[in-house]
Amino acid sequence: MAKTTSTLVLPIIFLIMFALVEQNVGCTASMGPCEIGKSCTTKCKVTFGQMANGYCDRSTGGLGECVCVYPCPPPKTHL
């Protein structure tokens, strides 16, 4: 009985971790160049709702690109 219980523990932990990671992954969208003195988060919240956050990605150089992270919409189901 103990061996059966221990073999079920790892798959259950894996499934729980997968479910938590899947919930936390968001969609991203580029909102154009970053504006000096303006927050990307404000622009993102107006476009994608209150759960959205934004940041200025300056990895490409220049002014940078305003990137929004927001909850992905649920997939459409086809009947």
N, CA, C and O atoms as a MOPAC input file, in Angstrom:
PM7 MOZYME 1SCF
protein

 N      0.82400 1    -1.19400 1     0.00000 1
 C      0.00000 1     0.00000 1     0.00000 1
 C      0.86600 1     1.25600 1     0.00000 1
 O      0.53800 1     2.24100 1    -0.66200 1
 N      1.97600 1     1.22000 1     0.74500 1
 C      2.84500 1     2.40100 1     0.81200 1
 C      3.48900 1     2.67800 1    -0.54000 1
 O      3.67000 1     3.83600 1    -0.91300 1
 N      3.83300 1     1.63700 1    -1.26700 1
 C      4.45200 1     1.82500 1    -2.57700 1
 C      3.46100 1     2.45400 1    -3.55800 1
 O      3.84800 1     3.31600 1    -4.34700 1
 N      2.22100 1     2.05100 1    -3.52400 1
 C      1.20200 1     2.62200 1    -4.39600 1
 C      0.99700 1     4.10000 1    -4.08900 1
 O      0.89200 1     4.91300 1    -5.00700 1
 N      0.93900 1     4.44800 1    -2.84000 1
 C      0.76400 1     5.84600 1    -2.44000 1
 C      1.93700 1     6.69400 1    -2.90300 1
 O      1.73500 1     7.79300 1    -3.41800 1
 N      3.15700 1     6.20500 1    -2.72800 1
 C      4.32700 1     6.98800 1    -3.12200 1
 C      4.43100 1     7.14500 1    -4.63600 1
 O      4.96000 1     8.15400 1    -5.10200 1
 N      3.94500 1     6.18600 1    -5.41800 1
 C      4.00300 1     6.31900 1    -6.86900 1
 C      2.94600 1     7.28900 1    -7.38800 1
 O      3.06900 1     7.78200 1    -8.50900 1
 N      1.93500 1     7.56600 1    -6.61900 1
 C      0.90800 1     8.51900 1    -7.02200 1
 C      1.25200 1     9.94200 1    -6.63100 1
 O      0.70500 1    10.88500 1    -7.20400 1
 N      2.12800 1    10.11900 1    -5.68700 1
 C      2.44100 1    11.44900 1    -5.18400 1
 C      3.09600 1    12.32000 1    -6.25600 1
 O      2.68300 1    13.46500 1    -6.44200 1
 N      4.09700 1    11.81400 1    -6.95800 1
 C      4.78900 1    12.62100 1    -7.97000 1
 C      3.87900 1    13.05900 1    -9.11600 1
 O      3.92100 1    14.23300 1    -9.48500 1
 N      3.06800 1    12.19000 1    -9.69400 1
 C      2.16700 1    12.66800 1   -10.74800 1
 C      1.17700 1    13.72100 1   -10.26000 1
 O      0.85700 1    14.65300 1   -10.99800 1
 N      0.69500 1    13.58700 1    -9.04300 1
 C     -0.24500 1    14.56800 1    -8.50200 1
 C      0.44800 1    15.91100 1    -8.31200 1
 O     -0.12400 1    16.95000 1    -8.64200 1
 N      1.66000 1    15.90800 1    -7.79100 1
 C      2.41900 1    17.15500 1    -7.61300 1
 C      2.67200 1    17.79200 1    -8.97400 1
 O      2.53600 1    19.00700 1    -9.12200 1
 N      3.03800 1    16.99200 1    -9.96400 1
 C      3.28400 1    17.50900 1   -11.30500 1
 C      2.03000 1    18.17300 1   -11.87500 1
 O      2.12000 1    19.26200 1   -12.44000 1
 N      0.87700 1    17.54700 1   -11.73900 1
 C     -0.36400 1    18.10400 1   -12.26300 1
 C     -0.72400 1    19.41600 1   -11.57300 1
 O     -1.19000 1    20.34800 1   -12.22800 1
 N     -0.51600 1    19.49800 1   -10.27300 1
 C     -0.80200 1    20.72900 1    -9.53300 1
 C      0.12400 1    21.84500 1    -9.99800 1
 O     -0.32200 1    22.97200 1   -10.21400 1
 N      1.40200 1    21.54100 1   -10.15200 1
 C      2.35600 1    22.55500 1   -10.60400 1
 C      2.01200 1    23.02200 1   -12.01800 1
 O      2.08700 1    24.21700 1   -12.30400 1
 N      1.64200 1    22.11100 1   -12.89300 1
 C      1.28500 1    22.46900 1   -14.26300 1
 C      0.06700 1    23.39000 1   -14.27600 1
 O      0.02600 1    24.35600 1   -15.03800 1
 N     -0.91400 1    23.09800 1   -13.44400 1
 C     -2.12000 1    23.93000 1   -13.38300 1
 C     -1.78600 1    25.33400 1   -12.88900 1
 O     -2.33300 1    26.30900 1   -13.40300 1
 N     -0.90300 1    25.45600 1   -11.90700 1
 C     -0.52900 1    26.76700 1   -11.38500 1
 C      0.25600 1    27.56900 1   -12.41200 1
 O      0.02700 1    28.77000 1   -12.55700 1
 N      1.16400 1    26.93700 1   -13.12000 1
 C      1.95300 1    27.62900 1   -14.13000 1
 C      1.05600 1    28.07900 1   -15.27300 1
 O      1.20700 1    29.19600 1   -15.76900 1
 N      0.14400 1    27.24800 1   -15.69100 1
 C     -0.75800 1    27.58200 1   -16.79200 1
 C     -1.60000 1    28.80800 1   -16.45600 1
 O     -1.87100 1    29.62300 1   -17.33800 1
 N     -2.01900 1    28.95700 1   -15.20600 1
 C     -2.81100 1    30.10900 1   -14.79000 1
 C     -1.99900 1    31.38900 1   -14.82400 1
 O     -2.54100 1    32.44500 1   -15.14800 1
 N     -0.72500 1    31.32900 1   -14.50200 1
 C      0.08700 1    32.52300 1   -14.35600 1
 C      0.69000 1    33.02400 1   -15.66600 1
 O      1.21800 1    34.13500 1   -15.71700 1
 N      0.61900 1    32.22800 1   -16.71100 1
 C      1.17800 1    32.65000 1   -17.98100 1
 C      0.17900 1    33.59500 1   -18.63200 1
 O     -1.00300 1    33.27300 1   -18.75600 1
 N      0.66500 1    34.77400 1   -19.05200 1
 C     -0.22600 1    35.74800 1   -19.65600 1
 C      0.10300 1    35.97600 1   -21.10700 1
 O      1.11800 1    35.49900 1   -21.61300 1
 N     -0.76000 1    36.70800 1   -21.76800 1
 C     -0.51700 1    37.11300 1   -23.14100 1
 C      0.25200 1    38.42300 1   -23.13200 1
 O      0.19600 1    39.17400 1   -22.15900 1
 N      0.96600 1    38.69600 1   -24.21000 1
 C      1.70100 1    39.94800 1   -24.32400 1
 C      1.32700 1    40.63600 1   -25.62600 1
 O      0.94400 1    39.99100 1   -26.60200 1
 N      1.44700 1    41.96200 1   -25.62200 1
 C      1.19000 1    42.74600 1   -26.82000 1
 C      2.11100 1    43.95300 1   -26.81600 1
 O      2.38500 1    44.53800 1   -25.76800 1
 N      2.57800 1    44.31400 1   -27.98400 1
 C      3.40300 1    45.50500 1   -28.13400 1
 C      2.47700 1    46.69100 1   -28.38700 1
 O      1.55500 1    46.60800 1   -29.19800 1
 N      2.73300 1    47.79900 1   -27.68200 1
 C      1.87300 1    48.97700 1   -27.78700 1
 C      2.60000 1    50.16500 1   -28.40700 1
 O      2.19200 1    51.31100 1   -28.21700 1
 N      3.66700 1    49.90100 1   -29.14300 1
 C      4.40000 1    50.98300 1   -29.79100 1
 C      5.53700 1    51.48700 1   -28.92300 1
 O      5.82700 1    50.90500 1   -27.87700 1
 N      6.18500 1    52.56500 1   -29.34700 1
 C      7.33300 1    53.07900 1   -28.59200 1
 C      6.91800 1    53.64300 1   -27.23300 1
 O      5.80400 1    54.13800 1   -27.06300 1
 N      7.83600 1    53.55700 1   -26.27200 1
 C      7.59600 1    54.12600 1   -24.94700 1
 C      7.58600 1    55.64800 1   -25.05500 1
 O      8.41400 1    56.24400 1   -25.74400 1
 N      6.64500 1    56.25200 1   -24.37100 1
 C      6.55900 1    57.70800 1   -24.36500 1
 C      7.27200 1    58.23100 1   -23.12500 1
 O      7.06200 1    57.72300 1   -22.02300 1
 N      8.10900 1    59.24000 1   -23.30200 1
 C      8.87000 1    59.81100 1   -22.18900 1
 C      7.90300 1    60.39000 1   -21.17200 1
 O      7.01800 1    61.17200 1   -21.51800 1
 N      8.07800 1    60.00300 1   -19.91800 1
 C      7.24800 1    60.51500 1   -18.82600 1
 C      5.88900 1    59.85300 1   -18.69600 1
 O      5.10500 1    60.23900 1   -17.82900 1
 N      5.58500 1    58.86700 1   -19.53100 1
 C      4.28300 1    58.18300 1   -19.45900 1
 C      4.50100 1    56.73200 1   -19.07100 1
 O      5.52300 1    56.13400 1   -19.40600 1
 N      3.53600 1    56.17700 1   -18.36400 1
 C      3.61700 1    54.79900 1   -17.89500 1
 C      3.00300 1    53.85100 1   -18.91300 1
 O      1.89800 1    54.07900 1   -19.40400 1
 N      3.72000 1    52.80200 1   -19.21800 1
 C      3.16900 1    51.77000 1   -20.10300 1
 C      2.00100 1    51.04600 1   -19.42600 1
 O      1.06300 1    50.61600 1   -20.09800 1
 N      2.05800 1    50.91500 1   -18.11200 1
 C      0.99500 1    50.21300 1   -17.39300 1
 C     -0.33700 1    50.90900 1   -17.58300 1
 O     -1.35500 1    50.24400 1   -17.77700 1
 N     -0.35600 1    52.23400 1   -17.53400 1
 C     -1.60200 1    52.97600 1   -17.71100 1
 C     -2.18800 1    52.70100 1   -19.09300 1
 O     -3.38600 1    52.44700 1   -19.22100 1
 N     -1.36100 1    52.74900 1   -20.11100 1
 C     -1.80800 1    52.47500 1   -21.48500 1
 C     -2.34600 1    51.05200 1   -21.58700 1
 O     -3.35400 1    50.82200 1   -22.25600 1
 N     -1.69400 1    50.10100 1   -20.93700 1
 C     -2.11700 1    48.70300 1   -20.98800 1
 C     -3.45500 1    48.49500 1   -20.28000 1
 O     -4.32200 1    47.78300 1   -20.78700 1
 N     -3.62300 1    49.11200 1   -19.11800 1
 C     -4.87900 1    48.96700 1   -18.36200 1
 C     -6.05700 1    49.52300 1   -19.15300 1
 O     -7.14600 1    48.95100 1   -19.12000 1
 N     -5.85500 1    50.62200 1   -19.85900 1
 C     -6.92800 1    51.19100 1   -20.67400 1
 C     -7.30600 1    50.23200 1   -21.80600 1
 O     -8.48400 1    50.08300 1   -22.13100 1
 N     -6.31500 1    49.59400 1   -22.39600 1
 C     -6.55200 1    48.71400 1   -23.54000 1
 C     -7.03300 1    47.32200 1   -23.14400 1
 O     -7.95500 1    46.78700 1   -23.76000 1
 N     -6.40600 1    46.72200 1   -22.10300 1
 C     -6.67000 1    45.32200 1   -21.77600 1
 C     -7.36100 1    45.09200 1   -20.43700 1
 O     -7.62900 1    43.94300 1   -20.08500 1
 N     -7.65400 1    46.12900 1   -19.69000 1
 C     -8.35200 1    45.98000 1   -18.41500 1
 C     -7.42200 1    46.10800 1   -17.21500 1
 O     -6.20600 1    46.22500 1   -17.36700 1
 N     -8.00300 1    46.08300 1   -16.03400 1
 C     -7.28600 1    46.34400 1   -14.78600 1
 C     -6.26000 1    45.28300 1   -14.41500 1
 O     -5.37800 1    45.54600 1   -13.59600 1
 N     -6.35000 1    44.10700 1   -14.98700 1
 C     -5.39100 1    43.04400 1   -14.66100 1
 C     -4.10800 1    43.15900 1   -15.48300 1
 O     -3.17600 1    42.38100 1   -15.28000 1
 N     -4.04900 1    44.11000 1   -16.39700 1
 C     -2.88300 1    44.25700 1   -17.28100 1
 C     -1.78100 1    45.06000 1   -16.60200 1
 O     -2.05100 1    45.92300 1   -15.76600 1
 N     -0.55300 1    44.77200 1   -16.96400 1
 C      0.62300 1    45.52600 1   -16.52200 1
 C      1.48700 1    45.80200 1   -17.74000 1
 O      1.43100 1    45.07100 1   -18.72900 1
 N      2.27600 1    46.84600 1   -17.66700 1
 C      3.13200 1    47.16800 1   -18.79500 1
 C      4.53300 1    47.53800 1   -18.34900 1
 O      4.76000 1    47.91000 1   -17.19800 1
 N      5.45500 1    47.42900 1   -19.26900 1
 C      6.83100 1    47.83600 1   -19.00700 1
 C      7.45900 1    48.29300 1   -20.31400 1
 O      6.99500 1    47.94300 1   -21.39900 1
 N      8.50500 1    49.06800 1   -20.19500 1
 C      9.21500 1    49.56900 1   -21.35800 1
 C     10.41800 1    48.66300 1   -21.60100 1
 O     11.35200 1    48.62800 1   -20.80000 1
 N     10.38700 1    47.93600 1   -22.70700 1
 C     11.46800 1    47.02700 1   -23.07600 1
 C     12.49700 1    47.80900 1   -23.89000 1
 O     12.24900 1    48.16900 1   -25.04100 1
 N     13.64300 1    48.06500 1   -23.28200 1
 C     14.68900 1    48.83500 1   -23.94900 1
 C     15.81700 1    47.94900 1   -24.48500 1
 O     16.91400 1    48.43100 1   -24.76800 1
 N     15.54000 1    46.66900 1   -24.61900 1
 C     16.58200 1    45.74900 1   -25.08000 1
 C     16.96900 1    45.98600 1   -26.54100 1
 O     18.05100 1    45.58100 1   -26.96500 1
 N     16.11100 1    46.62700 1   -27.30100 1
 C     16.41800 1    46.88900 1   -28.70500 1
 C     17.08200 1    48.24800 1   -28.90300 1
 O     17.46400 1    48.59100 1   -30.02100 1
 N     17.22200 1    49.01900 1   -27.83700 1
 C     17.83100 1    50.34200 1   -27.93500 1
 C     16.80500 1    51.41600 1   -28.24200 1
 O     15.62600 1    51.11900 1   -28.43000 1
 N     17.24600 1    52.65000 1   -28.29200 1
 C     16.33900 1    53.75400 1   -28.58400 1
 C     15.37000 1    54.02800 1   -27.44600 1
 O     15.69600 1    53.83200 1   -26.27500 1
 N     14.17500 1    54.48200 1   -27.80200 1
 C     13.15300 1    54.80500 1   -26.80200 1
 C     12.63500 1    53.56600 1   -26.09000 1
 O     12.21500 1    53.64100 1   -24.93500 1
 N     12.66100 1    52.46000 1   -26.75200 1
 C     12.13500 1    51.22300 1   -26.18600 1
 C     10.73200 1    50.96000 1   -26.68300 1
 O     10.09700 1    51.82500 1   -27.28700 1
 N     10.25800 1    49.76400 1   -26.42400 1
 C      8.93900 1    49.31800 1   -26.86800 1
 C      8.06200 1    49.07000 1   -25.64900 1
 O      8.46600 1    48.36700 1   -24.72200 1
 N      6.86300 1    49.64300 1   -25.64800 1
 C      5.91700 1    49.45200 1   -24.55200 1
 C      5.26900 1    48.06700 1   -24.72500 1
 O      4.63400 1    47.79700 1   -25.74300 1
 N      5.43700 1    47.19900 1   -23.72400 1
 C      4.92400 1    45.83900 1   -23.78700 1
 C      3.89400 1    45.64300 1   -22.68400 1
 O      4.13600 1    45.98400 1   -21.52600 1
 N      2.73600 1    45.08800 1   -23.05800 1
 C      1.66900 1    44.80000 1   -22.09600 1
 C      1.62300 1    43.30400 1   -21.81100 1
 O      1.79500 1    42.48100 1   -22.71000 1
 N      1.39100 1    42.96900 1   -20.55400 1
 C      1.16500 1    41.58900 1   -20.13800 1
 C     -0.22400 1    41.56300 1   -19.50800 1
 O     -0.50400 1    42.31800 1   -18.57700 1
 N     -1.08600 1    40.69500 1   -20.01700 1
 C     -2.46600 1    40.64900 1   -19.55500 1
 C     -2.96500 1    39.21000 1   -19.57700 1
 O     -2.39500 1    38.36900 1   -20.27200 1
 N     -4.03700 1    38.91400 1   -18.81600 1
 C     -4.56800 1    37.54500 1   -18.82800 1
 C     -5.09500 1    37.18900 1   -20.21800 1
 O     -5.81100 1    37.97200 1   -20.84200 1
 N     -4.73800 1    36.01600 1   -20.68300 1
 C     -5.20400 1    35.57200 1   -21.98900 1
 C     -6.69700 1    35.31200 1   -21.94000 1
 O     -7.21100 1    34.80700 1   -20.94200 1
 N     -7.40000 1    35.65800 1   -23.02000 1
 C     -8.82400 1    35.33000 1   -23.05900 1
 C     -8.99600 1    33.81800 1   -23.16300 1
 O     -8.13300 1    33.12900 1   -23.70800 1
 N    -10.10000 1    33.30400 1   -22.64600 1
 C    -10.31200 1    31.86200 1   -22.74200 1
 C    -10.44700 1    31.44800 1   -24.19800 1
 O    -10.96100 1    32.21000 1   -25.01600 1
 N     -9.99100 1    30.25200 1   -24.52400 1
 C    -10.09100 1    29.79800 1   -25.91300 1
 C    -11.55000 1    29.65300 1   -26.32400 1
 O    -12.40300 1    29.29400 1   -25.51200 1
 N    -11.82400 1    29.93400 1   -27.58100 1
 C    -13.18700 1    29.78400 1   -28.08900 1
 C    -13.46200 1    28.29700 1   -28.34400 1
 O    -12.63400 1    27.58400 1   -28.91000 1
 N    -14.62600 1    27.85900 1   -27.91900 1
 C    -14.98100 1    26.46500 1   -28.13400 1
 C    -15.93100 1    26.39500 1   -29.32100 1
 O    -16.86900 1    27.18400 1   -29.43100 1
 N    -15.67700 1    25.45400 1   -30.19300 1
 C    -16.52400 1    25.25800 1   -31.36900 1
 C    -17.41500 1    24.05000 1   -31.12000 1
 O    -16.95000 1    22.99000 1   -30.70200 1
 N    -18.68100 1    24.22700 1   -31.38000 1
 C    -19.61200 1    23.10500 1   -31.16400 1
 C    -19.83400 1    22.33900 1   -32.42700 1
 O    -20.58600 1    21.36400 1   -32.43300 1

